[in-house]
Amino acid sequence: LMGLCHFGTLIRFIPYTITTGFTAGIAVTIVIGQLKDFFGVTYPDGVKPIETMEKLHAFVENCGTVNLSAVIVGVVSLAILIISPYIFKKIPGSLLAVVAGILMVKFLPLKASTIGDLYSISNALPGFHLPALSLAAVEDAIPNAFTIAVLAAIESLLSCVVADGMINGKHRSDMELVAQGAGNIASALFGGIPATGAIARTAANIKNGGRTPIAGMVHSITLVLVLVVLMPYAGMIPMPTIAAILFVVAYNMCQWRPFTHLIQTAPKSDILVLLVTFFLTVVFDLVVAIEIGMLLTCLLFMKRMSDETDVRNWSHTDEISDEVRDAERARMRDIPSSISVCEITGPLFFGAADQIGLIAVTEKTKCLILRMRGVPALDSTAMNSLTSLYEKCRKKKITLILSHVNDQPMRVIRKAGFDTLIGKENFSPNIDAAIEKAEGLNESDYTTDSWKALQSALAEADTALKEKKNQDTVDKATEKLNKAISALVKKDAGQKADGTNGATGTTGTNGTSGKSGKTGSTSNTKSGKAAKTGDPSGMFAWLGLAVTSLGAGIGGFSLKRKKREDEE
């Protein structure tokens, strides 16, 4: 069922550090488990260690019972395994070692335990047995069956990964699970227990030339023939020879070169996962190692992703030093102090949702823009933090605008109804459009009458300049213009239908200084038609340009008058 549901692809979520760590750990486990047979150590009656550390402890305690004959058989078999590949290219070294081991024990005065000495073997085939099924039995078996199925699937797929690394191939994950499930169902009907893809046997198969599924089929048929025909002869194989074969298998699968390379070059967090997985595999077992390794990997990954998430507020020009302002002038743009821009980069998920709470606004802030072009993902925890931020802004009468929201975050926002909550008009495709909208909200915050008064004063000053009236007339017109700028009357917040309370885009009211013109000139310039009809929309752009040119004209008129007086 797991294979049919395509769960096999989930193996890609197991990191390389974990597969390398547990593979090296299994290699060490194999070596420790074969020390007893390789050295011919005898354990006292009743001592039957199962876990790896138990086996190591028992071996150390009974190492005084080393059998020299067993050591000789094991060393010779190991030498054959190491040397034979350089001499015989087609004959497996393990087969030569088995033959040599049997001959040494049979015809030389060497006393070493064989398979037949330690285990009772029979060539009888198991009989068919259909288990009794009942609802109670199924209910009792489901939890254990599910656990065994998951662990067996993981171990089998990991053995596939190891095999892929050894032959530079690519396995079919889903088909592996389907085949394993069918095999275990058939095995249970003949009294068998659930089995997985064995890493040690897979590695041994590959080292002896196996490359395709045919090798596994031949392997199973060979085992049946050995069971039925050659079982008496299989009992003659010396245990030190079996141990020597498994030593070589462990060496070939340990991947010590990638292991040491990771130790030297990987980040500290990956090294931690590698070593923890390795030691847990040796000290406990593969299941514990994978569980703890995956948990540790997930925690470190979340920590790494949260570190990559950054929330940064744009600084206004009056908040930075003159040196920085002069150096970065080409990259800067003036925006009103009533508009705050906050740029968010990195994924917004539960590990980084607290970053949203760090967004700060000042008393001057009337519009908050969240620039989200660098946010690739958003989860429900971060969505809840955004909702809290909106509620805080709403209480302070601050308009919230979202700029450049990517596809995945936008889907989450729409599903949560957040776009309706803040208003779909408050989503902008880019930062320029967002700032333009914010400035438009600020402009609409003033009464039409105050804008008309400002227009009238500006037209009077402009006429005085164009008609080249005397300096007193120009000065009076300029003074009137300054007073009109200072007298701009804001709308009452309670009278506004949309609930926003914008602020003026100018950073000062001293018209002769040109500061208002500088700020207003950064707005998206609109035509003066709207201003002439009394519509305040677009007034900042028009006013900024007009006041700037008027100030320059007044200065030029004063210089010409001074020059005439000097000539007279």
C-alpha positions in Angstrom: 0.0 0.0 0.0 2.8 2.4 0.8 4.3 1.8 -2.6 1.0 2.2 -4.4 0.5 5.5 -2.6 4.0 6.7 -3.8 5.4 7.0 -0.3 8.8 5.7 -1.7 9.8 9.2 -2.8 9.8 10.3 0.9 13.3 8.8 1.1 14.7 11.9 -0.4 13.9 13.8 2.8 16.5 11.7 4.7 19.7 13.8 4.6 23.1 12.5 3.3 24.6 13.0 6.8 22.1 10.5 8.2 22.6 7.9 5.5 26.4 8.2 5.8 26.3 8.1 9.6 24.1 5.0 10.0 25.9 3.2 7.1 29.2 3.6 8.9 27.6 2.7 12.2 26.2 -0.5 10.7 29.6 -1.4 9.4 31.0 -1.1 12.9 28.1 -3.1 14.2 28.9 -5.9 11.7 32.5 -6.0 12.8 31.7 -6.1 16.5 29.2 -8.9 15.9 31.8 -11.0 14.1 34.7 -10.6 16.6 33.6 -13.7 18.6 33.5 -16.0 15.5 36.7 -14.6 14.0 38.8 -15.1 17.1 36.9 -18.3 18.2 36.0 -16.8 21.6 33.8 -19.0 23.7 31.0 -17.5 25.9 29.8 -19.2 29.1 26.5 -21.0 29.1 23.5 -18.6 29.2 25.5 -15.6 27.7 23.7 -14.8 24.5 24.2 -11.1 23.8 21.9 -9.5 21.3 22.6 -5.7 21.2 25.9 -4.5 19.8 27.2 -3.1 23.1 26.3 -6.4 24.8 28.3 -8.3 22.2 31.3 -6.0 22.6 31.1 -6.3 26.4 30.9 -10.1 26.3 33.8 -10.3 23.8 36.0 -8.2 26.0 35.2 -10.2 29.1 35.9 -13.5 27.4 38.8 -12.6 25.1 41.0 -14.9 27.1 39.4 -17.8 25.4 40.7 -17.0 21.9 41.1 -20.0 19.7 44.4 -19.8 17.7 43.1 -22.2 15.0 40.1 -20.1 14.4 42.3 -17.0 14.1 44.5 -18.8 11.5 41.4 -19.8 9.5 40.0 -16.3 9.7 43.3 -14.6 8.7 43.8 -16.9 5.7 40.2 -16.4 4.6 40.6 -12.6 5.0 43.8 -12.6 3.0 42.1 -14.6 0.2 39.3 -12.0 0.1 41.7 -9.1 -0.2 44.1 -10.6 -2.7 41.9 -12.7 -5.0 40.2 -9.7 -6.8 43.6 -8.7 -8.2 44.2 -12.2 -9.5 40.8 -13.7 -10.4 38.6 -11.2 -12.0 35.6 -13.5 -12.7 35.6 -15.7 -9.6 34.1 -14.2 -6.4 36.7 -14.0 -3.6 34.0 -15.0 -1.1 33.5 -18.4 -2.9 37.3 -19.0 -2.9 37.5 -18.1 0.8 34.6 -20.5 1.7 36.3 -23.4 -0.2 39.6 -22.7 1.4 38.1 -22.5 4.8 36.3 -25.8 4.5 39.5 -27.5 3.2 41.6 -26.1 6.1 39.2 -27.3 8.8 38.6 -30.7 7.0 42.2 -31.7 6.2 44.4 -29.6 8.6 44.7 -30.0 12.3 42.8 -26.8 12.9 39.8 -26.9 15.2 37.4 -24.1 14.4 33.6 -24.0 14.8 31.5 -24.4 11.7 27.9 -23.5 11.0 26.9 -27.1 11.7 28.6 -27.1 15.1 26.7 -24.0 16.3 23.3 -24.3 14.6 20.9 -27.2 13.9 20.0 -27.1 10.2 17.3 -28.9 8.2 16.6 -29.2 4.5 12.9 -29.5 5.0 10.7 -26.8 3.3 8.2 -24.9 5.5 4.6 -25.8 5.1 1.7 -23.5 4.1 -0.2 -22.0 7.0 -3.1 -19.6 6.8 -3.4 -17.5 9.9 -6.7 -17.2 11.8 -8.2 -13.8 11.3 -10.5 -12.0 13.7 -11.5 -8.4 14.3 -9.8 -8.5 17.7 -6.6 -9.9 16.3 -6.5 -7.3 13.6 -7.1 -4.4 16.1 -4.3 -5.7 18.3 -1.9 -6.2 15.3 -2.5 -2.9 13.5 -0.2 -0.6 15.7 2.7 -3.1 15.6 2.1 -3.8 11.9 2.2 -0.1 11.1 5.4 0.4 13.1 7.1 -2.6 11.5 5.9 -1.6 8.0 7.3 2.0 8.4 10.6 0.9 9.8 11.0 -1.9 7.2 10.3 0.5 4.4 12.8 3.0 5.7 15.5 0.3 6.2 14.9 -1.2 2.7 14.9 2.2 1.0 18.1 3.1 2.9 19.7 -0.1 1.7 18.7 1.0 -1.8 20.4 4.3 -1.3 23.6 2.5 -0.1 23.4 0.2 -3.2 22.9 3.3 -5.4 26.1 4.8 -4.0 28.0 1.6 -4.6 26.9 1.0 -8.3 26.2 4.7 -9.2 22.6 3.7 -10.0 19.0 4.8 -9.3 16.5 2.6 -7.7 12.7 2.7 -8.0 11.4 3.5 -4.5 7.7 2.7 -5.0 8.4 -0.6 -6.7 10.8 -1.6 -3.9 8.0 -1.1 -1.4 5.5 -3.0 -3.5 7.9 -6.0 -3.9 8.8 -6.0 -0.3 5.2 -5.9 0.8 4.2 -8.8 -1.5 7.2 -10.8 -0.4 6.4 -10.4 3.3 2.8 -11.3 2.7 3.9 -14.6 1.0 6.5 -15.2 3.7 3.9 -15.0 6.5 1.8 -17.7 4.8 4.8 -20.1 5.2 5.5 -19.2 8.8 8.0 -16.4 8.1 8.5 -13.1 9.8 8.6 -9.6 8.2 12.0 -9.0 6.5 13.6 -6.0 5.0 16.2 -5.3 2.4 19.4 -6.2 4.3 22.2 -3.7 3.8 25.0 -6.2 4.6 23.6 -8.8 2.2 22.9 -6.2 -0.5 26.5 -4.9 -0.2 27.9 -8.4 -0.4 25.8 -9.1 -3.5 27.1 -5.9 -5.2 30.7 -6.7 -4.3 30.3 -10.0 -6.0 29.0 -8.6 -9.2 25.3 -8.1 -8.6 23.8 -5.1 -10.5 20.2 -5.9 -11.5 17.0 -7.4 -9.9 18.1 -10.7 -11.5 20.8 -10.9 -8.9 18.2 -10.9 -6.1 16.2 -13.6 -7.8 19.3 -15.7 -8.3 20.2 -15.1 -4.7 16.8 -16.4 -3.5 16.9 -19.4 -5.8 20.4 -20.2 -4.6 19.3 -20.1 -1.0 16.5 -22.5 -1.7 18.9 -24.9 -3.4 21.4 -24.6 -0.5 18.5 -25.3 1.9 17.3 -28.3 0.0 20.4 -29.8 -1.6 23.6 -28.3 0.0 22.5 -27.8 3.6 24.8 -30.6 4.9 27.7 -29.1 3.1 26.8 -25.6 4.2 27.1 -26.8 7.7 30.9 -27.4 7.0 31.6 -23.7 6.4 33.9 -22.4 9.2 32.5 -19.5 11.3 35.9 -17.6 11.1 35.5 -17.6 7.2 32.0 -16.2 7.5 33.4 -13.5 9.9 36.2 -12.7 7.4 33.7 -12.3 4.6 31.6 -9.9 6.7 34.7 -7.9 7.7 35.3 -7.2 4.0 31.6 -6.4 3.5 31.7 -4.0 6.4 34.8 -2.2 5.1 33.3 -1.8 1.6 30.0 -0.4 3.0 31.4 1.9 5.7 32.1 4.8 3.3 35.0 6.0 5.5 36.2 8.4 2.8 32.9 10.4 2.6 32.7 10.1 6.4 36.0 11.8 6.9 35.4 14.3 4.1 32.2 15.4 5.9 34.0 15.7 9.2 36.6 18.0 7.5 34.3 20.2 5.3 30.7 20.1 6.5 29.0 22.8 8.7 29.1 22.1 12.4 25.4 21.3 12.5 25.8 18.6 9.8 28.8 17.1 11.6 26.7 16.9 14.7 24.0 15.0 12.9 26.6 12.7 11.3 28.3 11.8 14.6 25.0 11.4 16.6 23.6 9.1 14.0 26.8 7.1 13.8 27.1 6.6 17.6 23.4 5.9 18.1 23.6 3.2 15.4 26.5 1.5 17.2 25.3 2.0 20.8 21.6 1.4 20.3 20.2 0.4 16.9 19.3 1.7 13.4 15.7 2.7 14.4 16.8 4.9 17.3 19.6 6.5 15.2 17.2 7.4 12.3 14.6 8.8 14.7 17.0 11.0 16.7 18.9 11.9 13.6 15.8 13.1 11.7 14.5 15.0 14.7 17.9 16.7 15.2 18.1 17.5 11.5 14.6 19.0 11.5 15.4 21.2 14.5 18.7 22.4 13.0 17.0 23.0 9.6 14.3 25.1 11.3 17.0 27.0 13.2 18.9 27.7 10.0 15.8 28.9 8.2 14.7 31.1 11.0 18.2 32.7 11.0 17.8 33.4 7.3 14.5 35.3 7.9 15.2 39.0 8.4 12.9 42.0 9.0 14.4 45.3 8.2 12.9 48.8 8.4 13.9 51.4 5.8 15.5 54.5 7.3 14.3 58.0 6.5 16.9 60.4 5.2 16.8 62.4 8.4 17.7 59.3 10.4 21.1 58.7 8.8 24.4 60.5 8.8 25.3 63.0 6.1 28.2 60.8 5.0 26.0 57.8 4.4 23.3 60.0 2.7 25.8 61.5 0.3 27.4 58.1 -0.5 24.1 56.4 -1.1 22.1 59.3 -2.6 21.9 57.6 -6.0 20.2 54.5 -4.5 17.9 56.5 -2.1 14.5 57.9 -2.5 12.7 60.4 -0.3 9.5 59.3 1.2 7.3 61.1 3.7 8.1 60.4 7.4 4.5 59.3 7.8 5.2 56.3 5.6 7.2 53.3 7.1 8.5 50.6 4.8 9.5 47.3 6.2 11.3 44.7 4.0 10.9 41.0 4.9 13.3 38.3 3.5 13.2 34.6 4.1 10.4 32.1 4.8 7.8 33.1 7.4 7.0 30.0 9.3 6.4 29.1 12.9 10.2 29.2 13.6 10.4 32.8 12.4 6.9 34.2 13.0 8.2 36.2 16.0 10.1 38.4 13.6 6.8 40.0 12.6 6.4 41.2 16.1 9.6 43.1 15.8 8.1 45.5 13.2 8.1 48.9 14.8 6.2 52.1 13.9 6.6 55.6 15.1 4.1 58.2 16.2 4.4 59.8 12.8 3.6 56.6 11.0 0.2 56.7 9.2 0.9 54.0 6.6 3.0 50.8 7.0 4.2 49.0 3.8 5.4 45.4 4.1 7.7 44.6 1.2 7.4 40.8 0.8 9.2 40.0 -2.5 11.8 38.0 -0.5 9.2 35.8 1.3 8.9 32.4 -0.6 6.6 30.7 2.0 4.1 31.6 4.7 2.4 29.2 7.2 -0.6 29.6 9.5 1.6 30.7 12.5 3.1 33.6 10.5 -0.4 34.3 9.2 -1.6 34.7 12.7 1.2 37.1 13.5 0.3 39.2 10.4 -3.3 39.4 11.6 -2.0 40.6 15.0 0.1 43.2 13.3 -2.9 44.4 11.3 -5.0 44.7 14.5 -2.3 46.7 16.1 -2.1 49.0 13.1 -5.9 49.3 13.0 -6.0 50.5 16.6 -3.4 53.1 15.8 -5.2 54.1 12.6 -2.3 53.0 10.4 -3.0 51.7 7.0 -1.3 48.4 6.2 -0.2 47.8 2.6 1.5 44.6 1.3 3.9 44.8 -1.6 5.0 42.1 -4.1 3.4 39.1 -2.3 4.6 35.8 -3.9 2.3 33.0 -5.1 2.5 30.6 -2.0 2.1 33.4 0.6 -0.8 34.9 -1.5 -2.6 31.5 -1.5 -2.3 31.3 2.3 -3.5 34.9 2.7 -6.6 34.4 0.5 -7.5 31.1 2.2 -7.3 32.8 5.6 -9.4 35.7 4.3 -6.7 38.2 5.2 -6.9 39.9 1.8 -10.6 40.8 2.6 -9.7 41.9 6.1 -7.2 44.5 5.1 -8.8 45.3 1.7 -7.8 43.9 -1.6 -6.9 47.4 -2.7 -4.1 47.4 -0.2 -2.1 44.8 -2.2 0.5 46.3 -4.6 2.5 44.5 -7.3 5.7 46.3 -6.4 7.2 48.8 -4.0 6.8 51.8 -6.3 3.1 51.2 -6.6 2.8 50.7 -2.8 4.6 54.0 -2.1 2.5 55.8 -4.7 -0.6 54.4 -3.0 0.6 55.4 0.4 1.3 58.9 -0.7 -2.1 59.1 -2.4 -3.7 58.2 1.0 -1.7 61.0 2.6 -2.8 63.6 0.0 -6.4 62.7 0.5 -6.1 63.5 4.2 -6.6 67.2 3.7 -9.7 69.3 3.0 -10.5 70.6 -0.4 -10.8 74.2 0.9 -7.2 74.1 2.3 -5.9 72.8 -1.0 -7.8 75.5 -2.9 -6.3 78.2 -0.7 -2.9 76.8 -1.4 -3.5 76.8 -5.1 -4.6 80.4 -5.0 -1.5 81.5 -3.2 0.7 79.5 -5.5 -0.9 81.0 -8.6 -0.6 84.6 -7.2 3.1 84.0 -6.5 3.6 82.5 -9.9 2.0 85.4 -11.6 4.1 87.9 -9.6 7.2 86.1 -10.8 6.2 85.9 -14.5 5.1 89.5 -14.7 8.4 90.5 -13.1 6.8 92.7 -10.5 8.9 94.5 -7.9 10.7 92.5 -5.1 8.2 93.5 -2.5 5.3 92.1 -4.4 7.2 88.8 -5.0 8.2 88.7 -1.3 4.6 89.2 -0.2 3.4 86.5 -2.6 6.0 84.1 -1.2 5.0 84.9 2.3 1.4 84.2 1.5 2.4 80.9 -0.1 4.3 79.9 3.1 1.2 80.7 5.2 -1.0 78.7 2.9 1.3 75.7 3.2 1.3 76.0 7.0 -2.5 76.4 7.1 -3.3 73.1 5.4 -6.2 71.7 7.4 -6.4 67.9 7.9 -9.7 66.1 7.8 -11.1 64.9 11.0 -10.3 61.2 11.5 -13.8 60.4 12.5 -15.2 61.9 9.3 -13.2 59.6 7.0 -15.0 56.7 5.5 -12.0 54.4 5.1 -10.7 55.0 8.6 -7.2 56.0 7.5 -5.5 59.0 8.9 -2.7 59.8 6.5 -0.1 62.5 7.0 1.3 65.2 4.8 4.1 64.2 2.5 6.1 67.4 3.2 8.8 67.3 5.9 8.5 71.0 6.7 6.5 74.1 6.0 9.3 76.5 5.1 8.6 77.0 1.4 11.6 79.1 0.7 13.9 76.5 1.9 12.8 74.1 -0.8 12.5 71.2 1.6 8.8 70.7 0.8 9.7 70.6 -2.9 12.4 68.0 -2.4 10.1 65.6 -0.6 7.2 66.1 -2.9 9.4 65.5 -6.0 9.8 61.9 -5.2 6.1 61.2 -5.6 4.8 59.8 -8.9 4.3 63.0 -10.9 0.7 63.5 -12.0 -0.8 66.1 -14.3 -1.9 69.4 -12.9 -5.4 68.9 -14.2 -6.6 67.3 -11.0 -5.2 70.1 -8.9 -6.8 72.8 -11.0 -10.2 71.3 -10.5 -9.8 71.4 -6.8 -9.2 67.6 -6.5 -6.4 67.1 -3.9 -5.2 63.9 -5.5 -1.8 64.5 -7.1 -1.2 67.8 -5.4 2.1 66.8 -3.8 3.8 66.1 -7.1 2.5 69.3 -8.7 3.1 71.4 -5.6 6.6 70.1 -5.2 7.6 70.9 -8.7 5.9 74.3 -8.7 7.4 75.5 -5.4 10.8 74.3 -6.4 10.7 76.2 -9.7 9.1 79.2 -8.0 11.9 79.3 -5.5 14.5 79.2 -8.2 12.7 81.9 -10.1 12.5 84.2 -7.1 16.2 83.7 -6.5 17.0 84.5 -10.2 14.7 87.6 -10.1 16.5 88.9 -7.0 19.9 88.4 -8.6 18.8 90.3 -11.8 17.5 93.2 -9.6 20.7 93.3 -7.7 22.7 93.4 -10.9 20.6 96.4 -12.3 21.1 98.3 -9.0 24.9 97.7 -9.3 24.9 98.9 -12.9 22.9 102.1 -12.0 
